Amino acid sequence: MRVIKLTFEGNFDKRFQVRLQIAEEGKQASTELHRQMCQNSCQLCHVPNSEQKLPIRYQKWLNTYSEMAADPLSVMGHSLGRLKGTSHSNSEKLAKNCHELANSFLECFKQWLRQENSDFEKLRVALSKELKDKETEVRVIIQADDDIIKKLPWHEWELFANHGNTEIAVASMEFSSPEVDNFLTRQVKILIILGDTTGLKVDEVVKSFKELEKEKNAKITICQETSIEKIRQLLQEQWGILFFTGHSSSKDGGTISIGKDKYIQIKDLDEDIKTAIKNGLQLAIFNSCDGLGIAKVLRELNFPYAIVMKEVVPLPIATDFILSFLKAFSGPQKQSLYSAVRHARQDLKNKYKDVAFYTNWLPVISQNPSVGTSLRWEDLLKKTFKLPDNLPSVRDWVGRGEELEEMKNELFKADTRAIEITGRPVAVGVVGSPGIGKTLLASKLIRLLHDQAAPFAASAWASLRPDFGAKKPPSFHSITDSLLIALSDGKITSEMTSKDDFREKTNKLLALLKKRPCLVVLDNVESVLKREDTQLAGYFEPDCKDYAYLFDELIKREHQSKIIFTSREALVALSSSNYKSFQLHGLKHEDAIKLLKKNLDATDEKLEQLSKYYKGYPKALELVAAFIRDNCKGDVESFMEARSGDLAGDLDNILDEVFERMSDEECECLRGISVYKTDEYPLKKAGIAAQMQKKNEFELTKIIVALERRELLDYEPAYNTYSLHPFVQEKAYRLLQENEEGFKIAHQRAYKYFVGIKLEPKTQWKGVKDVKPRIRAHYHACQLEDWNEAAQVLDALGLEYLNNWSEYRLMLELLCPLIPDDWKNERRKIGTEKLQAEILRYIGIGYLMLSDYDTAKEFFKISLSLFVRLKDSVGELKALNDLGIMHYDLGEYRKAIRYYAQAIKIGDRNTETQKESRRPLHNLGVIYKETGNYRKSYSCFKKVLKLVELSKDRASEATVLNDLGHLASNLGDQKKAIEFCKKGLAISKNIGDRRAEALNSGRLGLIYCRLENYHAAIDNSEKAIEIAREIEDKQLESSVLGYLGTILRKQKRYPEALEKLQSAKKIAQEIRHRETQLETFKALAELYQDMGESKQAEHYQSRALSMAKDLQIPMPKGC
């Protein structure tokens, strides 16, 4: 399905700014054209009379249509289809006049869209190209604040009408994603509200809905002539569709009649509707008159979809529409909401085309643009959470039914949520020995809950198993970052949390778990427990205090999520009434026999003997069964005679025997692939082939099949990947370590394999996931202690990318092993001194960004001395700039200025250093701007502008122009300021840089405000807000909301200003962007001061001063 969005800004008195966006459903818009569409009656209608403007023509038709709709002898008298030739001459005359006015308006509308405007013609051509494929369903969203734009019959535009597979929806300029909890329903639940139906016949409509109960397993609840209290009560329940029929109007923002002489405003149900949306309500149908006002209120509540009637709707038309729509929407063809509305609209047109063709103008979809896909009937049925990408595979599952049921019951007792605060379980631990099936049980439980559509909004899986050969678990920050990304649907990135310590990250994770129900599995948590200390077994390692804090908070803090731990040891430290521990035992004998029969043909008695000996451990039974089949000719009895009685030792011996009996190629393969960490990067056949370089495709396949047959290698067909059971992988890796030469060869092959994986072009990189093969190559080089190769991998990758992605902790994890313990004496592990200097510099950046200033300073100083000795001017300049940034962060502006000045001086040496000097010049300009020295700042940014113009860096040019606009405005030259920002705006539009476009629009708003051109100020600010929301940049949205609040304050529109500033403050606090919070506090202090509320003004002034002090930002005198 194709999605076309046409955005109209402006009004009919002036002109419209039109933007076209085109995308495949569920994908980001790929085409965007900005065009001016002038509104002028002479140009559009080819008549000089201003009375012929489009809105006036629409109103003339509407007046006549409304009069006709109220005529008891025509439409309301159910004689619409018989008007032609009726004896009631007045009604006939009225209908004829309405028909002519509709035709006149429609021609005017089409002329308006055909206007000879070169810019709009380009938009029309682009749109026409996209509509060539008439087989593709297209949904068109008309986004505007102008009411007339939403009333226009857009489906009559030749471009859409000729396509024949297009339907229209209207939307507002401002919107947010609806807050929806996951929900489970195997029925489409429909709430029907019958209001004041005086003069209306609703029996046929109700009957049609009730048929859905029989045919589509829907559940219908009818509420007739009720009270607002009853409606509020019903809206607390779970519904898929809300249907209203009765009398309504757009008066007072949307009013419906719920009984004779009983009216309520939709906005009185705001909170109840929000609850209903959260519980799964997706579609509201108001099959009643004049519903655009109702739709507007629903859009303000971020309602997903609504269908309303634009104007007064006669009963026959309303009835015909809903019956046709329901049949199409719920029918066997599974039509989308858009398609079903188009179908019903076409039925109206066919039925009334001779007497009232315009009836199909009335129905319209109102949509929240943040909803990515078109609604279908099946979407109203059960919802379920997305499975984690790294969820371990499950195959040959037998038994464990009681354990699964017990764990599920513990997670979902009927009263668990209700008494969660007082100590019902919020976490479940699964404890057991290696190979007993803890991980698989947890994975199976997740899949079971997924299949049953358990009420979770998100899920995440994190393994704490260390890299092979290492004793320490993965870093706390890498684990929590992965959890935050998964549970926030990617909204909380590692960049946003890069400076957070373990307490702050834990708090963010707990906030997510409290906000919506999530399911989290932490696997192999024994990795963070005390080792080699009997008395402290089950307690956390001293160097895992971050994990200890996280686990303790997960258990003790109130939230609505569920945590599942798996561990080889009991977690004694988590003893709590909120924590339930399950001691996992082996399979029941009957289940174990089923598992054994997969590989063995023996009597149940002998298989039970085998099961008892191996205590029902699933992995042990799989290995043993395969061993007996292949090496003992299936004779269980003879195999059992040779057992020692030591289960753990025996399992190890079994693996030894398995390895001894395997071919050399199988052993080589198993030991080789044991070096791969498959939860970091999936193991494909190519990875196995890399370890078996002398084998052809046929030989390799034979080896893989043999390992699968021996139950040593698992295959996941859904992802075409392989994995080793930890029990097997640990054994294989131990054997590999015993052979020094084999160990080196395996890691060398793994290194070459990951280096050889082709990455996407750098322009498409968005984060670490895109370069994961190189990160794994670095790991294998480090295992070989080949520090030069490890360094070269990162150097070729580009350390700047890790810096830009704010992956500071990962940067330190990768770089610190590459320097010796005595690095301060300029000793090095790697060959080139220049690369050593660069690595030291980036380590310094990592510590700087994590606010460890003393350590950062040491690394910067040594790297600077190396660059000086190497006469590397570019490196020297960068190191000086880094030192300047560090002192700036510390609030030591004089020192920062000194370092920036030294860096700028180096920039004059040659062309290469001149290019790099823009960074310290920019940073120096920022300091001068923040300290109020606008002239010096202006001078710095003018130099920066020249450099970015020379480098043809258009994106930076647009941003620098914004800074210059700000400075020129502060210096009193508003004309120059507007010139800078307009130029920046033009560049950003030209290159498609939406963020820069928003920045320049927002800045223009403030400049126009200073000129008291408030209309232009508000227009530009609102444009900036729209873009910020469109690109989901919360920090930018908060900033420009603050701009708009300031503009409204200048106009003395205090309530509106307060609303915008409070919204800005809320967003800034949510994303914890302290600089933006500071600006908001200052703006609120000024607002309350103007409003005469001195206490509130002092409160925010105090908060601003306190935060400025914390951030070491100087405040103006008198603030």
GUTITOR-236949 format. One record per residue (C-alpha): y, z, x. Coordinates in steps of 0.25 Angstrom, whole numbers, plus 5000, padded with zeros to 4 digits. Layout:
YZX/...
END
This chain:
500050005000/501449975005/502650065003/504050015002/505250105002/506650064998/507650165000/509050154994/510250234998/511550224992/511950184977/512450074969/513850104970/513850064985/512550014992/511150054995/510550065009/509150015007/507950045016/506549975015/505350045021/503949985021/502650045024/501150055021/500850175012/500650295020/501350235033/502750255038/503750145034/503750025043/504949945039/506349995036/507549915033/508949965031/509749875022/511149885015/510949845000/512349834994/512549864979/513649774973/513549724959/514149594962/513249564973/512049614966/512249564952/513149444954/514149484944/515449544947/515449654936/515149794942/514549834929/513349744933/512849844944/511449874945/511550024940/512449974928/511449874924/510349974925/511050074916/511449964906/509949934904/509550084904/510550114893/510050004884/508550034888/508750184885/509350154871/508250064868/507150164873/507850264863/507750164851/506650214842/506450074837/506150024851/505450094862/505450234857/504950174844/503750114851/504149974848/504549924862/503449824862/503949764848/505449764851/505349614851/505649564837/505849704831/506649704819/507549814825/508649724830/509449844837/508149884845/507849734848/509349714853/509249844861/507949794868/508449664871/509749714877/508849814886/508049694890/509249614894/509849734902/508549754909/508449614913/509949614918/509749744926/508449684932/509149564936/510249644942/509249724950/508549604955/509849544960/510249674967/508949664975/509249514978/510649534983/511049444995/511149555005/510549515019/510149655022/509449685009/508749545010/508149585023/507549705016/507049625004/506349525014/505649635021/505249695008/504749555003/503849545015/503249675013/502949634998/502149505002/500849565000/500649584985/499349654986/499849774993/500349884984/501749924987/502450054983/503950044984/504850174985/506250164981/506950274988/508350314983/509250414977/510050324968/509450334954/509750184950/508950134962/507750214957/507850164943/507850014947/506649934943/506249904958/504849844954/505649734948/506249684961/505549554964/505049594977/504249704971/503949634958/503349514965/502449604973/501749654961/501149774968/502349864970/502849994963/504050074965/504350214967/505750294968/506050404978/507150484983/507850484996/507450625000/506050674999/505050755006/503550765006/502950844995/502250974998/500850964994/499651054996/498250994997/497551004983/496150984978/495950924964/494850834959/495650794947/496950734945/497750844937/498850794928/499850884921/500450814909/501750874903/502050834889/503550864887/504250844874/503550724869/504250714856/504250564851/503250534862/501750504861/501050554873/499650554867/499250424874/499750474887/499050604887/497750534883/497850444895/497950564904/496850634898/495950514900/496150534915/495450664913/494150594909/494250464918/494950524931/494550664931/496050704929/496450844923/497550834913/498450954909/499450934897/500651024895/501450984883/502851034879/502751154888/503651244896/504251234910/503451364913/502151294909/502451174917/502851254930/501551324928/500751194927/501451134939/500851244948/499451184946/498851064953/499250924947/499150784952/500050724941/501150774932/501350694919/502550714910/502850644897/503950684887/505550674888/506250674901/507550634908/508250634922/509250734916/509550854925/508650804936/507450774927/507150844914/505850844905/505650894891/504450984891/504551014876/505450994864/506851024869/506251084882/506751014895/506551054909/507050994922/506050944932/506851024943/506451154936/505051124940/505351094955/504551204961/503351184951/503351034954/503351064969/502151154967/501451044959/501650944970/501151044980/499851054972/499650904971/500550854960/500850704965/501250624952/502250664941/502350564929/503550584920/503250484909/504550514902/506050464902/507050454913/506250514924/506950484937/507650614937/506350684936/505750594947/506950634956/506650784954/505250764958/505650684970/506450804975/505250884974/504450784983/503550744971/502550644976/502550544964/503150534950/503250424939/504450434930/505150344920/506550304925/507250294911/506950324897/505450284894/504950244880/503650304876/502850174875/503250144890/503050284895/501650284888/501250144893/501650174907/500950304909/499650254903/499650124912/499950214924/498850314922/497850204920/498250134933/498450254941/497150324937/496350194935/495150144944/496050054952/496650174958/498150124958/499150194965/500350264958/501250144961/500250044957/499950124944/501450134941/501649984943/500449954934/501050034923/502349974925/501749834924/501049874911/502449914905/503049784910/501949704904/502049774890/503549784888/503949654896/504449584884/505349694878/505549794889/505149744903/505949854909/505049964904/504249954918/505550004925/505450144920/504250204927/504450234942/503750314953/504450424960/503850454974/504050544985/504150444997/503450555006/502150524998/501450425007/500450354998/500450304983/499750404974/498450364968/497550444957/496550484968/497750554976/497850654964/496450694967/495950794977/496750804991/496150855004/496650885017/496550795029/495450825039/495850855053/495750735063/494950815073/493950875063/492550875069/491550785063/490350845055/489050765054/487650805050/488150925042/487051015036/487151155030/488251255031/488551245016/488651395015/489551415027/490551305022/490551365008/490851505014/491951455023/492551375012/492551495003/493151575013/494251475015/494451455000/494151584992/494851574978/495651694982/495951664997/497351604995/497751714985/497451824994/497651755008/498751855011/497951975010/496851925019/495851825014/495351725024/496251625030/495351585041/493851555043/493151565057/491851505060/491151565072/489851525079/489151475091/489351335097/488551235090/488451315077/489351215069/490651295068/491551165070/490751075061/490751185050/492251195051/492351045051/491351035039/492151135032/493451055034/492850935029/492251005017/493551065013/494250925015/493150855006/493450964995/494950944996/495151095000/496651124998/497151105012/498351025016/497951005030/496851035040/496751045055/495651065066/495851115080/494851135090/495151245101/493951195110/494451185124/494351055132/493051055139/493151125153/494251205148/494251345143/495551355135/495751305121/496751195118/498151245118/498651325107/499851225105/498951095104/498051165094/499251215085/499951085087/498751005081/498651105070/500151095066/500150945066/498850935058/499251035047/500650985046/500250845045/500950805058/502250865053/502250975064/502150905077/501950965091/503350925094/503851015084/503051135089/503151105104/504051225107/503251325098/502451435104/501151475098/501751575088/502651465083/501551365082/500651465075/501851495065/501951345062/500451325060/500451455050/501651395043/500851265040/499651345036/500451425026/501251305021/499951235016/498451255017/497851205029/496451205035/496351225050/495151235059/495251295073/493951255080/493351325093/494251445092/493351515102/494151445113/495251535111/494451665111/494151755123/493151705133/492151785142/492551915136/491551985127/492452095122/493551995118/492651895112/493351835100/494751865104/495751765109/495951725124/497251795130/497751655133/497551605118/498551705112/499151585105/497851555098/497651705095/499051705088/498751575080/497351625075/497951765072/499051705063/498151605057/497251725052/498351825048/499551735043/499551695029/499351545026/498651455016/497751385026/496351405032/495951415046/494451395051/494151435065/492851405072/492351485084/491151515093/491651655093/492051755082/493651765082/493751915083/495251915085/495351845071/494751965063/495451975050/495251975035/495951835035/494851785044/493451755040/492351725051/491151645048/489951665058/489251525058/487751525059/486751415061/486351325050/485351365039/483951325043/483851225031/485151165036/484751165050/483451095047/484250985040/485050965053/483850965061/483150865053/484150755056/483550745070/482150815068/480950785060/480250925059/479851025049/480851115043/480051235049/480251185063/481751145061/481951275055/481351335068/482351255076/483551295067/483251445069/483151425084/484451355085/485051455074/485551335065/486551285075/486851145071/487251085084/486051145091/485151095080/485650955081/485550955096/484151015096/483650925085/484050805093/483450855105/482050885099/482050745092/482350675105/481650765116/480550835108/480050725099/480550815087/479550925090/480351055087/479251145090/479051105105/480551105106/480651255101/479551305111/480551275122/481751355117/482251475125/482751565113/484251555119/484951475108/486251455116/485551425129/484551345122/485651255115/486151235129/484751205134/484551105123/485851025127/485351035141/484050975137/484750865128/485550825140/484350825149/483650725139/484850635137/485050515145/485950515156/486950425148/486950525137/487250645146/488350565153/488950525140/488850665134/489450735146/490550625147/491050635133/491050795134/492350775141/493050725128/493750825119/493550755106/494450845098/495650795107/495250645106/494050585098/492850535106/492650385103/491550305108/492450245119/492650385125/491050395126/491050265132/492050305143/491050405148/489950305148/490650185155/489350115160/488750115146/488949995137/489150005122/487749995118/487250105128/488450195125/488050185110/486650225113/487150355121/488050395110/486950375099/486050465108/487050575109/487250575094/485750575092/485650695101/486750765093/487650775105/488750675100/489350675086/489950545080/491050545070/490950415062/492250435054/493050435067/492150365076/492150475086/491150565094/491050715097/490250815104/489850945098/490551055107/489251115110/488750985116/490050945122/490251085130/488751065135/489050925139/490350955146/489751075154/488650975159/489750875163/490550985171/489251015179/489350865184/490750855192/490650705193/490250685179/491350775174/492350695182/491750555177/491850605162/493250645163/493650525171/493050435160/493650515149/495050505157/494850355158/494450345143/495650415138/496650335148/496050205143/496250235128/497450145123/498550215117/499550165107/500850115112/501850225117/502750185106/501750235095/501450365102/501850485093/501150605099/500050655108/498950595099/499350455103/499050485118/497850585117/496950495125/497950515137/497950665135/496450665135/496450575148/497350685154/496350795151/495250715158/496050695170/496350835171/494850875169/494650785182/495850855188/496450715191/497850755189/498450625193/497750555182/498050665172/499550645176/499550495176/498950495161/500150575156/501150505165/500650375159/500650425145/502050475147/502350625147/503650595140/502850565127/502250705127/503650765129/504250675118/503050725109/503450865112/502050895117/502450995127/501251085128/500350965129/501250915140/501051045148/499551045145/499450905151/500450915163/500151055168/498751035173/499350925182/500151015190/499651115200/499851265200/500851255211/501651145205/502951215209/502651185223/502651045219/501151035221/500450935212/499150885207/499550745204/499850635214/501350595211/502450685213/503350605203/502250625192/502150775196/503650785194/503550725180/502450815176/503150935180/504450885172/503650865160/502951005161/504351055162/504750985149/503451045143/503851185146/505351165143/504951115129/504151235127/505351325131/504751375144/505951345152/505651415165/504351345167/505051215163/506151235173/505151255184/504451115181/505751045180/506251095193/505051055201/505050915194/506450895197/506250925212/505150825212/505950715205/507050745215/506150735227/505550605222/506950555219/506450525205/507850515198/507350505184/506350615186/507450705192/508450665180/507350705170/507050835176/508550875177/508650835162/507450925159/508151045166/509351015158/508551015145/507951145149/509251215152/509851155139/508651215131/508951355138/510451345134/510851325148/511851215145/512551215159/511251195167/510751095157/512051015159/511951025174/510550965174/510850855164/512050815173/511150805185/510150725177/511350635172/511850615187/510450565191/510550465180/511550395187/510650355199/509950235193/509650155180/508350235178/508950375179/510150325171/509150295159/508650435160/510050505161/510250485146/509350605143/510150705151/511450645146/510950665132/510550805135/511950835141/512550775129/511750865120/512250985128/513750945127/513550915112/512951055109/514051125117/515151055110/515550965121/515550835113/516350745122/515350775134/514250755125/514850625119/514950575133/513450605137/512950535124/513850415127/513150395140/511750415134/512150305124/512350215135/511050245141/510250225128/510950095125/510550045139/509150085137/509150025123/508550155117/509050135103/508350255098/509150345108/510350265106/510350295091/510150445094/511250455104/512250385095/511950495085/512350595096/513650515099/513950515084/513850665083/514750685096/515750585092/515850655078/516050785085/517150725094/517850685081/517650535082/516850515069/517050365069/516350355083/515350445078/514950355066/514950235075/513850305084/513050355072/513050225065/512650155078/511550255079/511150235065/511050085066/510250095079/509250195073/509050105060/508849985069/507750045077/507150125066/507450265072/507550345059/507850475066/509050415073/509450355060/509450485053/510150555065/511350455064/511350455049/511450605049/512550605060/513350505052/513250595040/513950705048/515050615054/515350565040/515450705036/516550735046/517250615041/517050675026/516350545022/515350635015/514650525007/514250445020/513950585027/512950615016/512350475015/512050475030/511450615030/510550595018/510050465025/509750545038/508950655029/508150545023/507750485036/507450615042/506450645030/505950505031/505550525046/505150665043/506050725054/506350865049/507250905060/508150785057/508050805042/508550955044/509750905053/510250795044/510050885032/510950985039/511950865041/511950845026/512150985024/513350985033/513950865026/513750925012/514451055017/515650975021/515750925007/515651065002/514351034995/513751164998/512451174990/512051034995/512351075009/511651205008/510351135003/510351025014/510651135025/509551225019/508551105020/508951075034/508751225038/507351225031/506851105038/507451145052/506751285050/505451215046/505451125059/505951245067/507051155073/508051255078/509151165082/509251105068/509151245062/510351285070/511151165064/510751205050/511151355052/512451305057/512651215045/512251325035/513151425041/514351325039/513951295025/513851435021/515151465028/515851355019/515151405007/515751545009/514451615011/514751685024/513451765025/512551645025/513551575034/513351695044/511851695042/511751545047/512751555057/512051675063/510751595063/511351475069/511951555081/510651625083/509851495083/510951435092/510751545102/509251535102/509351385104/510451415115/511351315108/512851345109/513651365096/515051325093/516051435095/516351505082/515051475076/
END
